[in-house]
Amino acid sequence: MHDFCFTIPYGLLILVGGLVGYARRGSTASLAGGASSGLLLLLAGFVSLKAFEKRRNSYLALILETVCALVLTYVMGQRYLETSKIMPAGLVAALSVLMSGFYLYKIANGGNDIPSKAE
């Protein structure tokens, strides 16, 4: 499975979560954190997708995805430990742990599998 197949939905989920947090509670921290993390993930996902279309790996995108997921894991994990609230901190922390593991797996295996060009 290619990283962009999970990164784009993950980025959208984080972005929408930040927007919902702002709309429901007026939380500018949710807006700033969700929007910045979500947009960075979407950008990395689209860079990875475009590189894949050119039959290349984008290690820059993969590293950016990994760093975003690890930061979200740490920040939201800390927030969950402080508040014990599953929504949103526990959910985002758990999802980010899974995504971090997936990205680290992709890095360890050399990125996306590029199909050979059929002639």
Secondary structure, DSSP 8 states (H G I E B T S, - for coil): --HHHHHHHHHHHHHHHHHHHHHHH--HHHHHHHHHHHHHHHHHHHHHHHHHHTT---HHHHHHHHHHHHHHHHHHHHHHHHH--IIIIIHHHHHHHHHHHHHHHHHHTTSS-------
